[in-house]
Amino acid sequence: MTDKINDPVALWQKMIGEMEKGFNSFATNAMETPEFSQAMNRAGGVAAGAQKQFGDVMEKYLLSMNLPSREQMTGIAERLQSIEGQLGEIKSMLSQMSASSGTSPAGAAPRPPRTKRPPPESGESK
């Protein structure tokens, strides 16, 4: 068994552990300062502004390409879901009405009467 003092892996692990402790204490002290929170607020504000500006540019680009924006597609999807819901309600009402009246189901159209006769077989005479 090797001695822990001469083991390079153990020395490396100890050095990394000490570096992590030092970095954690430095980061904790830095994050507690008001300057750090102000810098983070400014960075967040800049990022939010850039995101809004990018969204505006993208919307103008899509408009110039005659394509719908994400907001417009969301509106279309909501309206389509509403229409599908209303169609489902109408379909269920029609099936209830047809069931109560005793007619054929709503999807089946009545068949016309058959008036044409099949042609006589070739061996038969008129």
N, CA, C and O atoms as a Tinker XYZ file with bonds, in Angstrom:
   504  protein
     1  N      0.843000   -1.182000    0.000000    73     2
     2  CA     0.000000    0.000000    0.000000    64     1     3
     3  C      0.885000    1.239000    0.000000    63     2     4     5
     4  O      1.867000    1.310000    0.738000    81     3
     5  N      0.531000    2.212000   -0.830000    73     3     6
     6  CA     1.357000    3.413000   -0.936000    64     5     7
     7  C      1.009000    4.394000    0.164000    63     6     8     9
     8  O     -0.109000    4.410000    0.679000    81     7
     9  N      1.968000    5.193000    0.504000    73     7    10
    10  CA     1.784000    6.209000    1.543000    64     9    11
    11  C      0.989000    7.373000    0.948000    63    10    12    13
    12  O      1.231000    7.758000   -0.196000    81    11
    13  N      0.045000    7.940000    1.706000    73    11    14
    14  CA    -0.805000    9.025000    1.195000    64    13    15
    15  C     -0.004000   10.288000    0.925000    63    14    16    17
    16  O     -0.405000   11.100000    0.091000    81    15
    17  N      1.118000   10.473000    1.608000    73    15    18
    18  CA     1.933000   11.670000    1.400000    64    17    19
    19  C      2.613000   11.608000    0.036000    63    18    20    21
    20  O      2.750000   12.635000   -0.628000    81    19
    21  N      3.035000   10.443000   -0.388000    73    19    22
    22  CA     3.745000   10.286000   -1.657000    64    21    23
    23  C      2.811000    9.932000   -2.815000    63    22    24    25
    24  O      3.277000    9.827000   -3.949000    81    23
    25  N      1.517000    9.745000   -2.575000    73    23    26
    26  CA     0.572000    9.360000   -3.614000    64    25    27
    27  C      0.206000   10.594000   -4.438000    63    26    28    29
    28  O     -0.395000   11.524000   -3.901000    81    27
    29  N      0.554000   10.629000   -5.744000    73    27    30
    30  CA     0.265000   11.826000   -6.546000    64    29    31
    31  C     -1.232000   12.070000   -6.722000    63    30    32    33
    32  O     -1.659000   13.222000   -6.795000    81    31
    33  N     -2.039000   11.007000   -6.791000    73    31    34
    34  CA    -3.486000   11.180000   -6.958000    64    33    35
    35  C     -4.079000   11.825000   -5.716000    63    34    36    37
    36  O     -4.915000   12.722000   -5.822000    81    35
    37  N     -3.654000   11.378000   -4.543000    73    35    38
    38  CA    -4.167000   11.953000   -3.303000    64    37    39
    39  C     -3.748000   13.418000   -3.177000    63    38    40    41
    40  O     -4.542000   14.252000   -2.742000    81    39
    41  N     -2.502000   13.737000   -3.555000    73    39    42
    42  CA    -2.045000   15.136000   -3.522000    64    41    43
    43  C     -2.862000   15.992000   -4.485000    63    42    44    45
    44  O     -3.244000   17.115000   -4.158000    81    43
    45  N     -3.128000   15.450000   -5.681000    73    43    46
    46  CA    -3.916000   16.176000   -6.682000    64    45    47
    47  C     -5.334000   16.434000   -6.164000    63    46    48    49
    48  O     -5.852000   17.543000   -6.293000    81    47
    49  N     -5.959000   15.409000   -5.577000    73    47    50
    50  CA    -7.312000   15.568000   -5.037000    64    49    51
    51  C     -7.334000   16.597000   -3.912000    63    50    52    53
    52  O     -8.266000   17.396000   -3.821000    81    51
    53  N     -6.316000   16.583000   -3.055000    73    51    54
    54  CA    -6.261000   17.549000   -1.951000    64    53    55
    55  C     -6.101000   18.969000   -2.495000    63    54    56    57
    56  O     -6.734000   19.902000   -2.001000    81    55
    57  N     -5.245000   19.130000   -3.524000    73    55    58
    58  CA    -5.029000   20.449000   -4.108000    64    57    59
    59  C     -6.319000   20.960000   -4.753000    63    58    60    61
    60  O     -6.681000   22.123000   -4.571000    81    59
    61  N     -7.008000   20.111000   -5.497000    73    59    62
    62  CA    -8.271000   20.510000   -6.139000    64    61    63
    63  C     -9.303000   20.881000   -5.078000    63    62    64    65
    64  O    -10.006000   21.879000   -5.235000    81    63
    65  N     -9.410000   20.110000   -4.015000    73    63    66
    66  CA   -10.350000   20.406000   -2.933000    64    65    67
    67  C    -10.081000   21.752000   -2.299000    63    66    68    69
    68  O    -11.011000   22.511000   -2.027000    81    67
    69  N     -8.798000   22.059000   -2.058000    73    67    70
    70  CA    -8.443000   23.361000   -1.475000    64    69    71
    71  C     -8.758000   24.501000   -2.441000    63    70    72    73
    72  O     -9.214000   25.563000   -2.018000    81    71
    73  N     -8.518000   24.286000   -3.737000    73    71    74
    74  CA    -8.843000   25.323000   -4.728000    64    73    75
    75  C    -10.350000   25.569000   -4.774000    63    74    76    77
    76  O    -10.789000   26.715000   -4.868000    81    75
    77  N    -11.140000   24.501000   -4.710000    73    75    78
    78  CA   -12.598000   24.656000   -4.715000    64    77    79
    79  C    -13.071000   25.431000   -3.502000    63    78    80    81
    80  O    -13.932000   26.303000   -3.624000    81    79
    81  N    -12.524000   25.131000   -2.333000    73    79    82
    82  CA   -12.907000   25.862000   -1.113000    64    81    83
    83  C    -12.580000   27.343000   -1.242000    63    82    84    85
    84  O    -13.391000   28.198000   -0.883000    81    83
    85  N    -11.384000   27.646000   -1.759000    73    83    86
    86  CA   -10.985000   29.042000   -1.925000    64    85    87
    87  C    -11.881000   29.768000   -2.923000    63    86    88    89
    88  O    -12.298000   30.900000   -2.678000    81    87
    89  N    -12.177000   29.117000   -4.049000    73    87    90
    90  CA   -13.039000   29.744000   -5.054000    64    89    91
    91  C    -14.448000   29.956000   -4.514000    63    90    92    93
    92  O    -15.055000   30.998000   -4.759000    81    91
    93  N    -14.972000   28.979000   -3.783000    73    91    94
    94  CA   -16.321000   29.108000   -3.214000    64    93    95
    95  C    -16.396000   30.259000   -2.221000    63    94    96    97
    96  O    -17.365000   31.018000   -2.229000    81    95
    97  N    -15.390000   30.399000   -1.367000    73    95    98
    98  CA   -15.427000   31.505000   -0.393000    64    97    99
    99  C    -15.293000   32.846000   -1.109000    63    98   100   101
   100  O    -15.954000   33.813000   -0.730000    81    99
   101  N    -14.433000   32.923000   -2.158000    73    99   102
   102  CA   -14.300000   34.168000   -2.923000    64   101   103
   103  C    -15.609000   34.521000   -3.606000    63   102   104   105
   104  O    -16.042000   35.673000   -3.562000    81   103
   105  N    -16.255000   33.522000   -4.251000    73   103   106
   106  CA   -17.513000   33.778000   -4.963000    64   105   107
   107  C    -18.615000   34.186000   -3.996000    63   106   108   109
   108  O    -19.414000   35.071000   -4.301000    81   107
   109  N    -18.662000   33.543000   -2.829000    73   107   110
   110  CA   -19.677000   33.898000   -1.836000    64   109   111
   111  C    -19.496000   35.338000   -1.381000    63   110   112   113
   112  O    -20.469000   36.086000   -1.289000    81   111
   113  N    -18.262000   35.735000   -1.097000    73   111   114
   114  CA   -17.995000   37.127000   -0.674000    64   113   115
   115  C    -18.325000   38.107000   -1.788000    63   114   116   117
   116  O    -18.863000   39.183000   -1.529000    81   115
   117  N    -18.009000   37.747000   -3.019000    73   115   118
   118  CA   -18.273000   38.653000   -4.141000    64   117   119
   119  C    -19.770000   38.817000   -4.371000    63   118   120   121
   120  O    -20.235000   39.911000   -4.692000    81   119
   121  N    -20.520000   37.743000   -4.208000    73   119   122
   122  CA   -21.963000   37.820000   -4.469000    64   121   123
   123  C    -22.715000   38.566000   -3.384000    63   122   124   125
   124  O    -23.844000   39.004000   -3.609000    81   123
   125  N    -22.121000   38.719000   -2.223000    73   123   126
   126  CA   -22.790000   39.430000   -1.135000    64   125   127
   127  C    -22.686000   40.946000   -1.286000    63   126   128   129
   128  O    -23.402000   41.670000   -0.595000    81   127
   129  N    -21.835000   41.438000   -2.148000    73   127   130
   130  CA   -21.650000   42.884000   -2.293000    64   129   131
   131  C    -22.782000   43.497000   -3.103000    63   130   132   133
   132  O    -23.326000   42.844000   -3.994000    81   131
   133  N    -23.146000   44.742000   -2.809000    73   131   134
   134  CA   -24.197000   45.404000   -3.587000    64   133   135
   135  C    -23.768000   45.667000   -5.032000    63   134   136   137
   136  O    -24.614000   45.713000   -5.925000    81   135
   137  N    -22.474000   45.839000   -5.270000    73   135   138
   138  CA   -22.000000   46.070000   -6.635000    64   137   139
   139  C    -22.297000   44.866000   -7.527000    63   138   140   141
   140  O    -22.653000   45.020000   -8.695000    81   139
   141  N    -22.146000   43.669000   -6.962000    73   139   142
   142  CA   -22.420000   42.456000   -7.743000    64   141   143
   143  C    -23.892000   42.395000   -8.132000    63   142   144   145
   144  O    -24.221000   42.095000   -9.280000    81   143
   145  N    -24.781000   42.677000   -7.180000    73   143   146
   146  CA   -26.209000   42.617000   -7.504000    64   145   147
   147  C    -26.589000   43.698000   -8.512000    63   146   148   149
   148  O    -27.441000   43.472000   -9.372000    81   147
   149  N    -25.957000   44.879000   -8.411000    73   147   150
   150  CA   -26.234000   45.930000   -9.390000    64   149   151
   151  C    -25.759000   45.514000  -10.780000    63   150   152   153
   152  O    -26.446000   45.747000  -11.774000    81   151
   153  N    -24.581000   44.899000  -10.840000    73   151   154
   154  CA   -24.060000   44.450000  -12.136000    64   153   155
   155  C    -24.958000   43.369000  -12.731000    63   154   156   157
   156  O    -25.207000   43.357000  -13.936000    81   155
   157  N    -25.442000   42.467000  -11.890000    73   155   158
   158  CA   -26.326000   41.420000  -12.391000    64   157   159
   159  C    -27.656000   42.005000  -12.865000    63   158   160   161
   160  O    -28.209000   41.546000  -13.865000    81   159
   161  N    -28.171000   43.003000  -12.165000    73   159   162
   162  CA   -29.411000   43.663000  -12.596000    64   161   163
   163  C    -29.221000   44.357000  -13.939000    63   162   164   165
   164  O    -30.085000   44.289000  -14.812000    81   163
   165  N    -28.071000   45.029000  -14.095000    73   163   166
   166  CA   -27.795000   45.696000  -15.376000    64   165   167
   167  C    -27.672000   44.666000  -16.497000    63   166   168   169
   168  O    -28.209000   44.863000  -17.587000    81   167
   169  N    -26.969000   43.572000  -16.229000    73   167   170
   170  CA   -26.802000   42.538000  -17.250000    64   169   171
   171  C    -28.158000   41.924000  -17.621000    63   170   172   173
   172  O    -28.423000   41.657000  -18.793000    81   171
   173  N    -29.008000   41.705000  -16.620000    73   171   174
   174  CA   -30.339000   41.167000  -16.900000    64   173   175
   175  C    -31.173000   42.141000  -17.716000    63   174   176   177
   176  O    -31.908000   41.736000  -18.617000    81   175
   177  N    -31.058000   43.433000  -17.396000    73   175   178
   178  CA   -31.796000   44.443000  -18.159000    64   177   179
   179  C    -31.325000   44.527000  -19.594000    63   178   180   181
   180  O    -32.133000   44.663000  -20.513000    81   179
   181  N    -30.018000   44.448000  -19.788000    73   179   182
   182  CA   -29.465000   44.490000  -21.139000    64   181   183
   183  C    -29.921000   43.261000  -21.925000    63   182   184   185
   184  O    -30.290000   43.372000  -23.094000    81   183
   185  N    -29.896000   42.095000  -21.288000    73   183   186
   186  CA   -30.317000   40.870000  -21.969000    64   185   187
   187  C    -31.800000   40.932000  -22.338000    63   186   188   189
   188  O    -32.188000   40.511000  -23.428000    81   187
   189  N    -32.626000   41.457000  -21.431000    73   187   190
   190  CA   -34.061000   41.569000  -21.719000    64   189   191
   191  C    -34.303000   42.546000  -22.862000    63   190   192   193
   192  O    -35.132000   42.291000  -23.735000    81   191
   193  N    -33.585000   43.660000  -22.859000    73   191   194
   194  CA   -33.722000   44.636000  -23.942000    64   193   195
   195  C    -33.297000   44.064000  -25.279000    63   194   196   197
   196  O    -33.951000   44.284000  -26.298000    81   195
   197  N    -32.184000   43.318000  -25.267000    73   195   198
   198  CA   -31.712000   42.704000  -26.509000    64   197   199
   199  C    -32.705000   41.667000  -27.014000    63   198   200   201
   200  O    -32.929000   41.551000  -28.219000    81   199
   201  N    -33.295000   40.919000  -26.100000    73   199   202
   202  CA   -34.269000   39.905000  -26.503000    64   201   203
   203  C    -35.499000   40.558000  -27.115000    63   202   204   205
   204  O    -36.018000   40.077000  -28.122000    81   203
   205  N    -35.974000   41.655000  -26.517000    73   203   206
   206  CA   -37.137000   42.355000  -27.066000    64   205   207
   207  C    -36.814000   42.938000  -28.435000    63   206   208   209
   208  O    -37.622000   42.854000  -29.360000    81   207
   209  N    -35.635000   43.527000  -28.559000    73   207   210
   210  CA   -35.246000   44.105000  -29.832000    64   209   211
   211  C    -35.127000   43.020000  -30.907000    63   210   212   213
   212  O    -35.547000   43.230000  -32.045000    81   211
   213  N    -34.567000   41.879000  -30.561000    73   211   214
   214  CA   -34.467000   40.775000  -31.513000    64   213   215
   215  C    -35.852000   40.297000  -31.932000    63   214   216   217
   216  O    -36.081000   39.993000  -33.103000    81   215
   217  N    -36.782000   40.230000  -30.969000    73   215   218
   218  CA   -38.153000   39.822000  -31.281000    64   217   219
   219  C    -38.823000   40.785000  -32.238000    63   218   220   221
   220  O    -39.533000   40.371000  -33.155000    81   219
   221  N    -38.590000   42.087000  -32.020000    73   219   222
   222  CA   -39.170000   43.092000  -32.917000    64   221   223
   223  C    -38.597000   42.971000  -34.328000    63   222   224   225
   224  O    -39.334000   43.039000  -35.311000    81   223
   225  N    -37.282000   42.792000  -34.420000    73   223   226
   226  CA   -36.639000   42.658000  -35.729000    64   225   227
   227  C    -37.152000   41.399000  -36.433000    63   226   228   229
   228  O    -37.418000   41.421000  -37.635000    81   227
   229  N    -37.288000   40.313000  -35.688000    73   227   230
   230  CA   -37.755000   39.059000  -36.286000    64   229   231
   231  C    -39.197000   39.208000  -36.771000    63   230   232   233
   232  O    -39.551000   38.692000  -37.831000    81   231
   233  N    -40.028000   39.909000  -36.002000    73   231   234
   234  CA   -41.415000   40.110000  -36.426000    64   233   235
   235  C    -41.477000   40.936000  -37.704000    63   234   236   237
   236  O    -42.273000   40.639000  -38.596000    81   235
   237  N    -40.639000   41.978000  -37.802000    73   235   238
   238  CA   -40.605000   42.786000  -39.022000    64   237   239
   239  C    -40.115000   41.964000  -40.207000    63   238   240   241
   240  O    -40.623000   42.102000  -41.320000    81   239
   241  N    -39.130000   41.112000  -39.964000    73   239   242
   242  CA   -38.613000   40.257000  -41.035000    64   241   243
   243  C    -39.694000   39.300000  -41.529000    63   242   244   245
   244  O    -39.894000   39.152000  -42.735000    81   243
   245  N    -40.391000   38.652000  -40.596000    73   243   246
   246  CA   -41.448000   37.725000  -40.983000    64   245   247
   247  C    -42.564000   38.447000  -41.730000    63   246   248   249
   248  O    -43.127000   37.914000  -42.686000    81   247
   249  N    -42.878000   39.660000  -41.288000    73   247   250
   250  CA   -43.902000   40.453000  -41.963000    64   249   251
   251  C    -43.472000   40.767000  -43.390000    63   250   252   253
   252  O    -44.281000   40.687000  -44.315000    81   251
   253  N    -42.199000   41.125000  -43.575000    73   251   254
   254  CA   -41.720000   41.435000  -44.929000    64   253   255
   255  C    -41.707000   40.195000  -45.814000    63   254   256   257
   256  O    -41.853000   40.308000  -47.031000    81   255
   257  N    -41.535000   39.016000  -45.224000    73   255   258
   258  CA   -41.548000   37.764000  -45.986000    64   257   259
   259  C    -42.969000   37.220000  -46.144000    63   258   260   261
   260  O    -43.167000   36.156000  -46.730000    81   259
   261  N    -43.950000   37.945000  -45.625000    73   259   262
   262  CA   -45.352000   37.555000  -45.683000    64   261   263
   263  C    -45.582000   36.222000  -44.961000    63   262   264   265
   264  O    -46.328000   35.364000  -45.434000    81   263
   265  N    -44.923000   36.069000  -43.803000    73   263   266
   266  CA   -45.070000   34.879000  -42.965000    64   265   267
   267  C    -45.648000   35.294000  -41.617000    63   266   268   269
   268  O    -45.391000   36.406000  -41.157000    81   267
   269  N    -46.416000   34.427000  -40.979000    73   267   270
   270  CA   -46.989000   34.783000  -39.671000    64   269   271
   271  C    -45.935000   34.725000  -38.563000    63   270   272   273
   272  O    -44.997000   33.929000  -38.613000    81   271
   273  N    -46.114000   35.579000  -37.576000    73   271   274
   274  CA   -45.215000   35.572000  -36.423000    64   273   275
   275  C    -45.670000   34.492000  -35.448000    63   274   276   277
   276  O    -46.716000   33.871000  -35.640000    81   275
   277  N    -44.887000   34.275000  -34.411000    73   275   278
   278  CA   -45.229000   33.267000  -33.404000    64   277   279
   279  C    -46.549000   33.632000  -32.719000    63   278   280   281
   280  O    -47.385000   32.765000  -32.466000    81   279
   281  N    -46.723000   34.902000  -32.428000    73   279   282
   282  CA   -47.962000   35.367000  -31.780000    64   281   283
   283  C    -49.166000   35.123000  -32.677000    63   282   284   285
   284  O    -50.222000   34.706000  -32.201000    81   283
   285  N    -49.014000   35.380000  -33.973000    73   283   286
   286  CA   -50.115000   35.146000  -34.901000    64   285   287
   287  C    -50.420000   33.656000  -35.030000    63   286   288   289
   288  O    -51.586000   33.267000  -35.101000    81   287
   289  N    -49.384000   32.820000  -35.061000    73   287   290
   290  CA   -49.603000   31.370000  -35.143000    64   289   291
   291  C    -50.298000   30.857000  -33.884000    63   290   292   293
   292  O    -51.146000   29.968000  -33.963000    81   291
   293  N    -49.950000   31.405000  -32.742000    73   291   294
   294  CA   -50.614000   31.011000  -31.501000    64   293   295
   295  C    -52.083000   31.403000  -31.542000    63   294   296   297
   296  O    -52.942000   30.631000  -31.113000    81   295
   297  N    -52.382000   32.593000  -32.053000    73   295   298
   298  CA   -53.769000   33.027000  -32.190000    64   297   299
   299  C    -54.554000   32.135000  -33.136000    63   298   300   301
   300  O    -55.706000   31.790000  -32.873000    81   299
   301  N    -53.913000   31.765000  -34.247000    73   299   302
   302  CA   -54.577000   30.874000  -35.206000    64   301   303
   303  C    -54.877000   29.525000  -34.560000    63   302   304   305
   304  O    -55.965000   28.975000  -34.730000    81   303
   305  N    -53.904000   28.996000  -33.817000    73   303   306
   306  CA   -54.098000   27.696000  -33.166000    64   305   307
   307  C    -55.225000   27.760000  -32.140000    63   306   308   309
   308  O    -56.023000   26.828000  -32.038000    81   307
   309  N    -55.298000   28.854000  -31.377000    73   307   310
   310  CA   -56.381000   28.996000  -30.394000    64   309   311
   311  C    -57.741000   29.063000  -31.076000    63   310   312   313
   312  O    -58.699000   28.435000  -30.626000    81   311
   313  N    -57.823000   29.828000  -32.167000    73   311   314
   314  CA   -59.100000   29.920000  -32.891000    64   313   315
   315  C    -59.484000   28.570000  -33.488000    63   314   316   317
   316  O    -60.655000   28.193000  -33.469000    81   315
   317  N    -58.506000   27.844000  -34.016000    73   315   318
   318  CA   -58.772000   26.532000  -34.593000    64   317   319
   319  C    -59.271000   25.558000  -33.528000    63   318   320   321
   320  O    -60.189000   24.780000  -33.789000    81   319
   321  N    -58.688000   25.590000  -32.352000    73   319   322
   322  CA   -59.155000   24.728000  -31.267000    64   321   323
   323  C    -60.587000   25.076000  -30.880000    63   322   324   325
   324  O    -61.395000   24.187000  -30.614000    81   323
   325  N    -60.902000   26.373000  -30.849000    73   323   326
   326  CA   -62.259000   26.798000  -30.532000    64   325   327
   327  C    -63.248000   26.294000  -31.580000    63   326   328   329
   328  O    -64.330000   25.814000  -31.241000    81   327
   329  N    -62.874000   26.405000  -32.849000    73   327   330
   330  CA   -63.750000   25.940000  -33.936000    64   329   331
   331  C    -63.950000   24.427000  -33.838000    63   330   332   333
   332  O    -65.067000   23.936000  -34.004000    81   331
   333  N    -62.870000   23.688000  -33.570000    73   331   334
   334  CA   -62.987000   22.236000  -33.450000    64   333   335
   335  C    -63.890000   21.854000  -32.278000    63   334   336   337
   336  O    -64.647000   20.888000  -32.365000    81   335
   337  N    -63.810000   22.608000  -31.189000    73   335   338
   338  CA   -64.689000   22.344000  -30.048000    64   337   339
   339  C    -66.150000   22.577000  -30.402000    63   338   340   341
   340  O    -67.023000   21.789000  -30.038000    81   339
   341  N    -66.407000   23.670000  -31.117000    73   339   342
   342  CA   -67.779000   23.968000  -31.526000    64   341   343
   343  C    -68.296000   22.912000  -32.496000    63   342   344   345
   344  O    -69.460000   22.519000  -32.412000    81   343
   345  N    -67.450000   22.446000  -33.418000    73   343   346
   346  CA   -67.871000   21.396000  -34.347000    64   345   347
   347  C    -68.186000   20.097000  -33.596000    63   346   348   349
   348  O    -69.133000   19.390000  -33.939000    81   347
   349  N    -67.395000   19.794000  -32.585000    73   347   350
   350  CA   -67.671000   18.611000  -31.776000    64   349   351
   351  C    -69.009000   18.706000  -31.070000    63   350   352   353
   352  O    -69.756000   17.730000  -31.000000    81   351
   353  N    -69.310000   19.899000  -30.541000    73   351   354
   354  CA   -70.604000   20.107000  -29.879000    64   353   355
   355  C    -71.751000   19.957000  -30.880000    63   354   356   357
   356  O    -72.764000   19.325000  -30.580000    81   355
   357  N    -71.585000   20.541000  -32.069000    73   355   358
   358  CA   -72.632000   20.448000  -33.104000    64   357   359
   359  C    -72.833000   18.990000  -33.504000    63   358   360   361
   360  O    -73.967000   18.539000  -33.662000    81   359
   361  N    -71.743000   18.257000  -33.667000    73   359   362
   362  CA   -71.843000   16.851000  -34.059000    64   361   363
   363  C    -72.571000   16.037000  -32.992000    63   362   364   365
   364  O    -73.414000   15.201000  -33.319000    81   363
   365  N    -72.255000   16.273000  -31.730000    73   363   366
   366  CA   -72.941000   15.519000  -30.674000    64   365   367
   367  C    -74.417000   15.904000  -30.605000    63   366   368   369
   368  O    -75.263000   15.045000  -30.357000    81   367
   369  N    -74.742000   17.184000  -30.820000    73   367   370
   370  CA   -76.148000   17.598000  -30.827000    64   369   371
   371  C    -76.898000   16.938000  -31.984000    63   370   372   373
   372  O    -78.034000   16.494000  -31.815000    81   371
   373  N    -76.266000   16.871000  -33.157000    73   371   374
   374  CA   -76.916000   16.237000  -34.309000    64   373   375
   375  C    -77.130000   14.743000  -34.076000    63   374   376   377
   376  O    -78.173000   14.198000  -34.438000    81   375
   377  N    -76.156000   14.089000  -33.480000    73   375   378
   378  CA   -76.333000   12.660000  -33.226000    64   377   379
   379  C    -77.412000   12.428000  -32.174000    63   378   380   381
   380  O    -78.148000   11.445000  -32.261000    81   379
   381  N    -77.522000   13.312000  -31.182000    73   379   382
   382  CA   -78.602000   13.201000  -30.188000    64   381   383
   383  C    -79.956000   13.415000  -30.851000    63   382   384   385
   384  O    -80.917000   12.700000  -30.569000    81   383
   385  N    -80.020000   14.415000  -31.742000    73   383   386
   386  CA   -81.281000   14.699000  -32.421000    64   385   387
   387  C    -81.688000   13.535000  -33.325000    63   386   388   389
   388  O    -82.864000   13.172000  -33.374000    81   387
   389  N    -80.733000   12.953000  -34.034000    73   387   390
   390  CA   -81.080000   11.852000  -34.930000    64   389   391
   391  C    -81.445000   10.608000  -34.125000    63   390   392   393
   392  O    -82.303000    9.832000  -34.546000    81   391
   393  N    -80.812000   10.411000  -32.984000    73   391   394
   394  CA   -81.151000    9.256000  -32.149000    64   393   395
   395  C    -82.554000    9.415000  -31.574000    63   394   396   397
   396  O    -83.298000    8.439000  -31.477000    81   395
   397  N    -82.918000   10.625000  -31.196000    73   395   398
   398  CA   -84.254000   10.830000  -30.616000    64   397   399
   399  C    -85.346000   10.771000  -31.686000    63   398   400   401
   400  O    -86.486000   10.416000  -31.384000    81   399
   401  N    -85.008000   11.118000  -32.935000    73   399   402
   402  CA   -86.028000   11.081000  -33.994000    64   401   403
   403  C    -86.103000    9.708000  -34.654000    63   402   404   405
   404  O    -87.058000    9.424000  -35.377000    81   403
   405  N    -85.106000    8.850000  -34.415000    73   403   406
   406  CA   -85.136000    7.497000  -34.966000    64   405   407
   407  C    -84.678000    7.403000  -36.396000    63   406   408   409
   408  O    -84.937000    6.385000  -37.038000    81   407
   409  N    -84.023000    8.387000  -36.926000    73   407   410
   410  CA   -83.519000    8.339000  -38.301000    64   409   411
   411  C    -82.116000    7.759000  -38.310000    63   410   412   413
   412  O    -81.571000    7.399000  -37.266000    81   411
   413  N    -81.540000    7.675000  -39.500000    73   411   414
   414  CA   -80.189000    7.121000  -39.642000    64   413   415
   415  C    -79.177000    8.050000  -38.973000    63   414   416   417
   416  O    -79.482000    9.217000  -38.728000    81   415
   417  N    -77.986000    7.550000  -38.677000    73   415   418
   418  CA   -76.964000    8.374000  -38.028000    64   417   419
   419  C    -76.638000    9.609000  -38.846000    63   418   420   421
   420  O    -76.893000    9.660000  -40.049000    81   419
   421  N    -76.066000   10.609000  -38.173000    73   419   422
   422  CA   -75.816000   11.904000  -38.804000    64   421   423
   423  C    -74.848000   11.813000  -39.971000    63   422   424   425
   424  O    -74.977000   12.587000  -40.919000    81   423
   425  N    -73.883000   10.899000  -39.943000    73   423   426
   426  CA   -72.894000   10.811000  -41.007000    64   425   427
   427  C    -73.397000   10.101000  -42.248000    63   426   428   429
   428  O    -72.815000   10.281000  -43.318000    81   427
   429  N    -74.462000    9.294000  -42.157000    73   427   430
   430  CA   -74.931000    8.509000  -43.300000    64   429   431
   431  C    -76.076000    9.223000  -44.008000    63   430   432   433
   432  O    -77.054000    9.634000  -43.384000    81   431
   433  N    -75.934000    9.361000  -45.329000    73   431   434
   434  CA   -76.997000    9.999000  -46.116000    64   433   435
   435  C    -77.986000    8.912000  -46.544000    63   434   436   437
   436  O    -77.581000    7.776000  -46.792000    81   435
   437  N    -79.279000    9.244000  -46.633000    73   435   438
   438  CA   -80.251000    8.236000  -47.068000    64   437   439
   439  C    -79.972000    7.844000  -48.515000    63   438   440   441
   440  O    -79.604000    8.684000  -49.336000    81   439
   441  N    -80.151000    6.549000  -48.821000    73   439   442
   442  CA   -79.896000    6.056000  -50.166000    64   441   443
   443  C    -81.142000    6.234000  -51.020000    63   442   444   445
   444  O    -82.255000    6.026000  -50.537000    81   443
   445  N    -80.975000    6.610000  -52.267000    73   443   446
   446  CA   -82.134000    6.771000  -53.145000    64   445   447
   447  C    -82.702000    5.387000  -53.500000    63   446   448   449
   448  O    -81.982000    4.391000  -53.434000    81   447
   449  N    -83.991000    5.322000  -53.878000    73   447   450
   450  CA   -84.573000    4.031000  -54.242000    64   449   451
   451  C    -83.937000    3.509000  -55.524000    63   450   452   453
   452  O    -83.574000    4.276000  -56.416000    81   451
   453  N    -83.811000    2.211000  -55.595000    73   451   454
   454  CA   -83.198000    1.595000  -56.770000    64   453   455
   455  C    -84.282000    1.367000  -57.821000    63   454   456   457
   456  O    -85.219000    0.601000  -57.596000    81   455
   457  N    -84.154000    2.024000  -58.955000    73   455   458
   458  CA   -85.172000    1.928000  -60.009000    64   457   459
   459  C    -84.674000    1.168000  -61.220000    63   458   460   461
   460  O    -85.476000    0.737000  -62.048000    81   459
   461  N    -83.388000    0.997000  -61.341000    73   459   462
   462  CA   -82.837000    0.324000  -62.511000    64   461   463
   463  C    -82.788000   -1.175000  -62.257000    63   462   464   465
   464  O    -82.405000   -1.608000  -61.171000    81   463
   465  N    -83.164000   -1.953000  -63.230000    73   463   466
   466  CA   -83.155000   -3.408000  -63.127000    64   465   467
   467  C    -81.852000   -3.911000  -63.770000    63   466   468   469
   468  O    -81.350000   -3.304000  -64.716000    81   467
   469  N    -81.309000   -5.020000  -63.254000    73   467   470
   470  CA   -80.114000   -5.572000  -63.888000    64   469   471
   471  C    -80.441000   -6.123000  -65.279000    63   470   472   473
   472  O    -81.577000   -6.524000  -65.529000    81   471
   473  N    -79.483000   -6.146000  -66.162000    73   471   474
   474  CA   -79.766000   -6.654000  -67.534000    64   473   475
   475  C    -80.050000   -8.149000  -67.486000    63   474   476   477
   476  O    -79.516000   -8.856000  -66.631000    81   475
   477  N    -80.881000   -8.629000  -68.391000    73   475   478
   478  CA   -81.192000  -10.075000  -68.404000    64   477   479
   479  C    -79.953000  -10.865000  -68.795000    63   478   480   481
   480  O    -79.079000  -10.372000  -69.509000    81   479
   481  N    -79.898000  -12.092000  -68.316000    73   479   482
   482  CA   -78.746000  -12.927000  -68.632000    64   481   483
   483  C    -78.788000  -13.281000  -70.122000    63   482   484   485
   484  O    -79.860000  -13.248000  -70.727000    81   483
   485  N    -77.680000  -13.607000  -70.705000    73   483   486
   486  CA   -77.577000  -13.835000  -72.146000    64   485   487
   487  C    -78.370000  -15.045000  -72.617000    63   486   488   489
   488  O    -78.795000  -15.066000  -73.772000    81   487
   489  N    -78.590000  -16.055000  -71.779000    73   487   490
   490  CA   -79.330000  -17.247000  -72.192000    64   489   491
   491  C    -80.838000  -17.050000  -72.149000    63   490   492   493
   492  O    -81.570000  -17.883000  -72.684000    81   491
   493  N    -81.319000  -16.000000  -71.544000    73   491   494
   494  CA   -82.773000  -15.787000  -71.431000    64   493   495
   495  C    -83.304000  -15.031000  -72.648000    63   494   496   497
   496  O    -82.584000  -14.256000  -73.277000    81   495
   497  N    -84.557000  -15.267000  -72.962000    73   495   498
   498  CA   -85.221000  -14.516000  -74.019000    64   497   499
   499  C    -86.252000  -13.587000  -73.397000    63   498   500   501
   500  O    -86.698000  -13.804000  -72.270000    81   499
   501  N    -86.618000  -12.571000  -74.126000    73   499   502
   502  CA   -87.574000  -11.594000  -73.602000    64   501   503
   503  C    -88.937000  -12.085000  -73.628000    63   502   504
   504  O    -89.857000  -11.377000  -73.219000    81   503
